[in-house]
Amino acid sequence: MTYSQLAAPDDASAGSAAARSTRRMRNRVLTSSFVGSVIEWYDFYLFGVASAAVFNKLFFPDFSATAGTLAAFATLAAGFIARPLGGIIWGHFGDKVGRKRMLVLSIVLMGASTTIVGLLPTYATIGNWAPLLLVAMRLIQGISAGGEWGGAVLMSMEHAPKRRGLSSSVAQMGLYGGILLASGVFALISLMADDAFLAWGWRIPFLASAVLVAVGLWIRLGVEESPIFTRARGQAEQRDTEKPALPLLEVLRHPKNLLLSIFLVLGPFAASAVYGTWVVSYGIKLGFPRIDVLNAVLISAAIGLLGQPLFAGLSDLWGRKVVVGVGAVLQAVSVVAMFSLMHAGSVALMYLGISLAALAHAVVYSPLGAWLGELFPTTQRYTGASLGYQIAGTVGGGFTPLICASLLTAADGSTAGISLFIAATCLLTLIAVFVAKETYRSAL
């Protein structure tokens, strides 16, 4: 008996059993979304941490210190560039054949590419082939990540539609959990002696992905397809028996919601790239010990993880506009505060500054999974939400570390330009908040 069949019992006893089975399946879906997202984003953000701390030395050693860092961040950006392509591919098939199948494929693809990074020879061994292979694996990661977020968020909210902000936040908690795990593992490995760390220690977190993917795959294979999607697909097939609509074309035919989804996520993405990735290299440049900077990022991820259900739940009560709007303003201010506290030179104040930026990010980011999904109809939801999110990720997240490094060099070490850049992206998010319709009480 399937999940959808259990939703229509014949008698009271069957109804009770159906309710229990429905709750069990819902809980398994939420667990799958969280664990799968943790593993996917562990893989994706592990590359980001390594770009700031390792890849500039091992894969771009002929460059100067500044140029090597820029090259490493450019490689990091390649994964973000590939994410919209992943959003299109995963979104198309996710809206046509189902969310579950695409989520299974994404976790396998991400795990394989991450494990291969841990096996790659460095520049000292194979020369220019080393950075080329590194970029290739990053592109595969980006394509996989392009479909992960949309599928995990939609499976969560479509299986538990009554409090969509809260249910979708479970998948978004996985993003923070992945950052937390990646930063934690890398911080632990960083306790090794520098020679051992650079020689082979950095590979351990990448190779560990193979074990994590096996666990995540087992969990994901045990969930059933979204009942809301199953019903919507059946209705769409009855209407479009001769020429089924292409989800991407339908989304592009009415681009307003796509543009709004891009701008809603742009500010949060750019800010998270500053305090969650670029700040590692900047903190080391200021003289803070690498382990302290990595630990600060670790704490910031924990704050984001705990903040997701809180602020997403508030958006179910107060609306998406209020929470995201307030969060966008706080996010812009928090980056200025973070730099001011870091420049004081105190390790404790550095921790505080990065933590404040993470708290503001939790406010603005938490309701966005539900809001983006609510902007699109069911048979376009995977494509529309994923494409908007991933385009914003490419522009706001992928290029921000590179932009920050360039702005810092051009301004002789001043962070004023970086703060203005983040404020501008948050302003675009705020404008989108005012234009977008309120959807927290709308039916899926």
C-alpha positions as CSV (number, residue, x, y, z in Angstrom):
1,M,0.0,0.0,0.0
2,T,1.4,3.4,-0.9
3,Y,1.5,6.6,1.1
4,S,-1.2,8.2,-1.1
5,Q,-3.5,5.2,-0.7
6,L,-3.1,5.4,3.1
7,A,-4.6,8.9,3.0
8,A,-8.1,7.5,2.2
9,P,-9.0,4.7,4.7
10,D,-12.2,2.7,4.7
11,D,-13.0,2.7,8.4
12,A,-11.9,4.2,11.7
13,S,-9.4,1.5,12.4
14,A,-7.8,1.9,9.0
15,G,-7.9,5.7,9.5
16,S,-5.9,5.4,12.7
17,A,-3.4,3.1,11.0
18,A,-3.3,5.5,8.0
19,A,-2.6,8.5,10.3
20,R,0.3,6.7,12.0
21,S,1.8,5.6,8.7
22,T,1.4,9.1,7.3
23,R,3.2,10.5,10.4
24,R,6.0,7.9,10.1
25,M,6.4,8.7,6.4
26,R,6.4,12.4,7.0
27,N,9.1,12.0,9.7
28,R,11.2,9.8,7.4
29,V,10.9,12.4,4.7
30,L,12.0,15.2,7.0
31,T,14.9,13.0,8.3
32,S,15.8,12.3,4.7
33,S,15.8,15.9,3.7
34,F,17.9,16.9,6.7
35,V,20.5,14.1,6.5
36,G,20.7,14.2,2.7
37,S,21.2,18.0,2.7
38,V,23.8,17.8,5.4
39,I,25.8,15.4,3.3
40,E,25.3,17.3,0.1
41,W,26.3,20.7,1.6
42,Y,29.2,19.1,3.6
43,D,30.7,18.1,0.3
44,F,30.0,21.4,-1.3
45,Y,31.2,23.7,1.5
46,L,34.2,21.5,2.3
47,F,35.6,22.6,-1.0
48,G,35.0,26.2,0.0
49,V,36.9,25.9,3.3
50,A,39.7,24.0,1.5
51,S,39.9,26.8,-1.1
52,A,40.7,29.3,1.5
53,A,43.2,27.2,3.5
54,V,44.8,24.6,1.2
55,F,44.1,24.7,-2.6
56,N,46.0,28.0,-3.2
57,K,49.1,26.3,-2.0
58,L,48.7,22.8,-3.4
59,F,47.1,23.5,-6.8
60,F,48.3,27.0,-7.6
61,P,51.8,27.2,-6.1
62,D,53.4,29.1,-8.9
63,F,51.2,32.1,-8.2
64,S,51.9,34.8,-5.6
65,A,50.0,34.5,-2.3
66,T,47.3,36.9,-3.4
67,A,47.0,35.5,-6.9
68,G,46.9,32.0,-5.6
69,T,44.0,32.9,-3.3
70,L,42.2,34.5,-6.2
71,A,42.7,31.5,-8.3
72,A,41.4,29.2,-5.6
73,F,38.3,31.3,-5.1
74,A,37.8,31.4,-8.9
75,T,37.8,27.6,-8.8
76,L,35.3,27.8,-5.9
77,A,33.1,30.1,-8.1
78,A,33.1,27.5,-10.9
79,G,30.8,25.3,-8.8
80,F,28.4,28.1,-8.3
81,I,28.4,28.8,-12.0
82,A,27.3,25.2,-12.7
83,R,24.5,25.4,-10.1
84,P,21.9,27.1,-12.4
85,L,22.5,24.4,-15.0
86,G,21.9,21.8,-12.3
87,G,18.8,23.6,-11.2
88,I,17.4,23.5,-14.8
89,I,18.2,19.8,-15.3
90,W,17.1,18.6,-11.8
91,G,14.1,21.0,-11.9
92,H,12.9,19.7,-15.3
93,F,13.0,16.0,-14.3
94,G,11.9,16.8,-10.8
95,D,8.8,18.4,-12.1
96,K,8.2,15.7,-14.8
97,V,9.1,12.4,-13.1
98,G,9.3,13.2,-9.4
99,R,11.3,14.8,-6.6
100,K,12.6,11.5,-5.0
101,R,14.5,10.2,-8.0
102,M,16.4,13.4,-8.6
103,L,17.4,13.6,-4.9
104,V,18.8,10.1,-5.1
105,L,20.8,11.0,-8.2
106,S,22.1,14.2,-6.7
107,I,23.6,12.6,-3.6
108,V,25.4,10.0,-5.6
109,L,26.9,12.5,-8.0
110,M,28.0,14.8,-5.3
111,G,29.6,12.0,-3.2
112,A,31.5,10.6,-6.2
113,S,33.0,14.0,-7.2
114,T,33.9,14.9,-3.7
115,T,35.7,11.6,-3.1
116,I,37.7,12.0,-6.3
117,V,38.9,15.5,-5.0
118,G,40.4,13.6,-2.1
119,L,42.3,11.4,-4.5
120,L,43.6,14.1,-6.9
121,P,47.3,14.5,-7.3
122,T,48.5,18.0,-6.7
123,Y,50.3,20.5,-9.0
124,A,53.7,19.2,-7.8
125,T,52.8,15.8,-9.2
126,I,51.0,16.4,-12.5
127,G,51.4,20.1,-13.2
128,N,48.5,22.0,-14.9
129,W,46.4,18.9,-15.0
130,A,45.9,19.2,-11.2
131,P,43.9,22.5,-11.2
132,L,42.0,21.4,-14.4
133,L,40.8,18.2,-12.7
134,L,40.0,20.2,-9.6
135,V,37.8,22.6,-11.6
136,A,36.1,19.6,-13.4
137,M,35.2,18.0,-10.0
138,R,33.9,21.4,-8.8
139,L,31.7,21.7,-11.9
140,I,30.2,18.3,-11.2
141,Q,29.6,19.3,-7.5
142,G,27.8,22.5,-8.7
143,I,25.5,20.6,-11.1
144,S,24.6,18.2,-8.2
145,A,24.1,21.0,-5.7
146,G,21.9,22.8,-8.2
147,G,19.2,20.2,-7.8
148,E,19.6,19.3,-4.1
149,W,18.2,22.4,-2.3
150,G,15.0,22.5,-4.4
151,G,14.2,18.8,-4.1
152,A,14.9,18.6,-0.4
153,V,12.9,21.7,0.5
154,L,9.9,20.7,-1.7
155,M,9.8,17.2,-0.4
156,S,9.6,18.6,3.1
157,M,7.0,21.2,2.5
158,E,4.8,19.1,0.2
159,H,4.7,16.2,2.7
160,A,3.9,18.6,5.6
161,P,2.1,21.5,4.1
162,K,0.3,22.9,7.2
163,R,3.4,24.7,8.5
164,R,5.5,25.0,5.4
165,G,8.0,27.4,6.8
166,L,8.9,25.1,9.6
167,S,8.9,21.9,7.6
168,S,11.0,23.4,4.8
169,S,13.5,24.7,7.4
170,V,14.4,21.1,8.1
171,A,16.1,20.9,4.7
172,Q,17.7,24.3,5.2
173,M,19.0,23.1,8.6
174,G,20.8,20.5,6.5
175,L,22.7,23.3,4.7
176,Y,23.9,24.7,8.0
177,G,24.6,21.2,9.3
178,G,26.8,20.6,6.2
179,I,28.7,23.8,6.8
180,L,29.0,22.8,10.5
181,L,30.3,19.3,9.7
182,A,32.7,20.6,7.0
183,S,34.1,23.3,9.2
184,G,34.3,21.0,12.2
185,V,36.1,18.2,10.4
186,F,38.5,20.6,8.8
187,A,39.2,22.3,12.1
188,L,39.9,19.0,13.6
189,I,42.3,18.0,10.8
190,S,44.0,21.4,11.1
191,L,45.3,20.3,14.5
192,M,47.8,18.2,12.7
193,A,51.3,19.5,12.0
194,D,51.4,21.7,8.9
195,D,53.6,19.4,6.9
196,A,51.3,16.4,7.5
197,F,48.2,18.5,7.0
198,L,49.4,19.7,3.6
199,A,50.9,16.4,2.6
200,W,47.8,14.1,3.2
201,G,45.7,15.3,6.1
202,W,43.5,17.6,4.0
203,R,42.4,14.6,1.9
204,I,40.6,12.8,4.8
205,P,37.5,15.0,4.9
206,F,37.0,14.5,1.2
207,L,37.4,10.7,1.3
208,A,35.0,10.5,4.2
209,S,32.3,11.6,1.9
210,A,32.0,8.1,0.5
211,V,30.8,6.7,3.8
212,L,28.4,9.6,4.4
213,V,26.8,9.2,1.0
214,A,26.1,5.5,1.6
215,V,24.2,6.5,4.8
216,G,22.3,9.3,3.0
217,L,21.4,7.1,0.1
218,W,20.0,4.4,2.3
219,I,17.7,6.9,4.0
220,R,16.5,8.5,0.8
221,L,15.6,5.3,-0.9
222,G,13.1,4.6,1.8
223,V,10.9,7.7,1.3
224,E,7.9,8.0,-1.0
225,E,7.1,10.6,-3.6
226,S,5.4,13.8,-2.7
227,P,1.6,13.2,-2.7
228,I,1.0,16.8,-3.8
229,F,3.3,16.4,-6.7
230,T,1.7,13.0,-7.6
231,R,-1.8,14.5,-7.7
232,A,-0.7,17.6,-9.7
233,R,1.3,15.5,-12.2
234,G,-1.8,13.3,-12.8
235,Q,-4.0,16.4,-13.4
236,A,-1.4,18.0,-15.7
237,E,-1.2,14.8,-17.8
238,Q,-5.0,14.7,-18.2
239,R,-5.0,18.4,-19.4
240,D,-1.9,18.1,-21.6
241,T,-2.3,14.7,-23.2
242,E,-1.1,15.9,-26.6
243,K,1.8,18.2,-25.7
244,P,3.0,18.2,-22.1
245,A,4.2,21.6,-21.0
246,L,8.0,22.1,-20.3
247,P,8.4,23.4,-16.8
248,L,11.3,25.7,-17.8
249,L,9.3,27.4,-20.6
250,E,6.4,27.8,-18.3
251,V,8.6,29.5,-15.7
252,L,10.2,31.8,-18.3
253,R,6.8,32.7,-19.8
254,H,6.0,34.5,-16.6
255,P,9.4,35.7,-15.3
256,K,8.3,38.0,-12.5
257,N,8.4,35.3,-9.8
258,L,11.7,34.0,-11.1
259,L,13.2,37.4,-10.8
260,L,11.8,37.9,-7.4
261,S,13.1,34.6,-6.2
262,I,16.6,35.6,-7.4
263,F,16.6,38.9,-5.6
264,L,15.1,37.5,-2.4
265,V,18.0,35.1,-2.0
266,L,20.8,37.4,-3.4
267,G,21.6,39.3,-0.2
268,P,21.6,36.3,2.1
269,F,23.9,34.4,-0.3
270,A,26.4,37.2,-0.7
271,A,26.6,37.8,3.1
272,S,27.0,34.1,3.9
273,A,29.9,33.9,1.4
274,V,31.6,36.6,3.4
275,Y,31.2,35.4,6.9
276,G,31.2,31.6,6.0
277,T,34.0,31.3,3.4
278,W,36.0,34.4,2.6
279,V,36.4,35.4,6.3
280,V,38.7,32.4,6.7
281,S,41.4,33.8,4.5
282,Y,40.8,37.3,5.8
283,G,41.0,36.3,9.4
284,I,44.3,34.5,8.8
285,K,45.5,37.6,6.9
286,L,44.7,39.8,10.0
287,G,46.9,37.5,12.1
288,F,44.2,35.3,13.8
289,P,45.2,31.7,14.2
290,R,43.7,29.5,11.5
291,I,42.1,27.2,14.1
292,D,40.4,30.1,15.8
293,V,38.9,31.4,12.5
294,L,37.7,27.9,11.6
295,N,36.2,27.5,15.0
296,A,34.4,30.9,14.7
297,V,32.9,29.7,11.4
298,L,31.9,26.5,13.2
299,I,30.0,28.4,15.8
300,S,28.4,30.6,13.2
301,A,27.1,27.5,11.5
302,A,25.7,26.2,14.8
303,I,23.8,29.5,15.2
304,G,22.4,29.2,11.8
305,L,21.3,25.6,12.4
306,L,19.5,26.4,15.6
307,G,18.0,29.6,14.1
308,Q,16.4,28.0,11.1
309,P,13.3,26.4,12.8
310,L,12.8,29.4,15.0
311,F,12.6,32.1,12.4
312,A,11.0,29.9,9.8
313,G,8.3,29.0,12.4
314,L,7.8,32.7,13.1
315,S,7.3,33.3,9.3
316,D,4.4,30.8,9.6
317,L,2.8,33.0,12.2
318,W,3.8,36.6,11.1
319,G,4.3,36.1,7.4
320,R,7.3,35.8,5.1
321,K,7.5,39.5,4.4
322,V,8.0,40.6,8.0
323,V,10.7,38.1,8.9
324,V,12.7,38.3,5.6
325,G,12.5,42.1,5.5
326,V,13.8,42.6,9.0
327,G,16.5,40.0,8.4
328,A,17.7,41.8,5.2
329,V,18.3,45.0,7.2
330,L,20.0,43.2,10.0
331,Q,22.2,41.3,7.5
332,A,23.6,44.5,6.0
333,V,24.3,46.0,9.4
334,S,25.9,42.8,10.7
335,V,28.7,42.7,8.1
336,V,29.8,46.2,9.1
337,A,29.7,45.2,12.8
338,M,31.7,42.0,12.0
339,F,34.5,43.9,10.3
340,S,34.7,46.5,13.1
341,L,34.9,43.8,15.8
342,M,37.5,41.8,13.9
343,H,39.7,44.9,13.4
344,A,39.8,45.4,17.1
345,G,42.3,42.5,17.1
346,S,40.7,40.4,19.9
347,V,40.0,36.8,19.2
348,A,36.8,37.0,21.4
349,L,35.5,40.0,19.4
350,M,36.3,38.1,16.2
351,Y,34.1,35.3,17.4
352,L,31.3,37.7,18.3
353,G,31.4,39.5,15.0
354,I,31.1,36.4,12.9
355,S,28.4,35.1,15.2
356,L,26.3,38.2,14.8
357,A,26.5,37.9,11.0
358,A,25.4,34.3,11.2
359,L,22.4,35.2,13.4
360,A,21.3,37.9,11.0
361,H,21.6,35.4,8.2
362,A,19.4,32.9,10.0
363,V,16.6,35.6,10.2
364,V,16.6,36.5,6.6
365,Y,17.3,33.0,5.1
366,S,15.1,30.8,7.2
367,P,11.7,31.5,5.5
368,L,13.1,31.6,1.9
369,G,12.7,27.9,1.2
370,A,9.0,28.0,1.8
371,W,8.5,31.4,0.1
372,L,10.3,30.5,-3.1
373,G,8.4,27.2,-3.4
374,E,5.1,29.0,-2.7
375,L,5.7,31.5,-5.6
376,F,5.4,28.7,-8.2
377,P,2.6,26.1,-9.1
378,T,3.4,22.5,-8.2
379,T,4.3,21.3,-11.8
380,Q,6.8,24.2,-12.1
381,R,7.9,24.5,-8.5
382,Y,11.1,22.4,-8.6
383,T,12.3,24.3,-11.7
384,G,11.3,27.8,-10.7
385,A,12.5,27.6,-7.1
386,S,15.7,25.8,-7.9
387,L,16.6,28.1,-10.8
388,G,15.9,31.3,-8.9
389,Y,17.9,30.0,-5.9
390,Q,20.8,28.8,-7.9
391,I,21.2,31.9,-10.1
392,A,21.3,33.9,-6.9
393,G,23.8,31.4,-5.5
394,T,26.0,31.9,-8.6
395,V,26.0,35.7,-8.4
396,G,25.8,36.2,-4.7
397,G,27.6,33.2,-3.3
398,G,30.0,32.1,-6.1
399,F,31.5,35.4,-7.0
400,T,31.4,37.2,-3.6
401,P,34.7,35.7,-2.2
402,L,36.5,36.7,-5.5
403,I,34.9,40.2,-5.4
404,C,35.9,40.6,-1.7
405,A,39.5,39.6,-2.4
406,S,39.6,42.0,-5.4
407,L,38.0,44.9,-3.4
408,L,40.3,44.4,-0.5
409,T,43.4,44.6,-2.8
410,A,42.1,47.6,-4.7
411,A,41.3,49.5,-1.4
412,D,44.7,48.7,0.2
413,G,43.1,46.6,2.9
414,S,40.0,48.6,3.6
415,T,36.8,46.6,4.0
416,A,34.5,49.6,3.3
417,G,33.9,48.5,-0.3
418,I,32.9,45.0,0.8
419,S,30.4,46.4,3.3
420,L,28.9,48.6,0.6
421,F,28.7,45.6,-1.7
422,I,26.8,43.5,0.8
423,A,24.5,46.4,1.7
424,A,23.6,46.8,-2.0
425,T,22.7,43.1,-2.3
426,C,20.6,43.2,0.8
427,L,18.8,46.3,-0.6
428,L,17.9,44.3,-3.7
429,T,16.5,41.6,-1.3
430,L,14.5,44.2,0.6
431,I,13.0,45.6,-2.7
432,A,12.0,42.0,-3.6
433,V,10.3,41.6,-0.2
434,F,8.1,44.6,-0.9
435,V,7.2,43.5,-4.4
436,A,6.6,39.8,-3.8
437,K,3.2,38.6,-2.7
438,E,2.6,37.3,0.8
439,T,2.1,33.5,0.5
440,Y,2.2,32.0,3.9
441,R,-1.5,31.4,4.1
442,S,-1.9,30.4,0.4
443,A,-2.7,26.8,-0.5
444,L,-0.2,24.8,-2.4
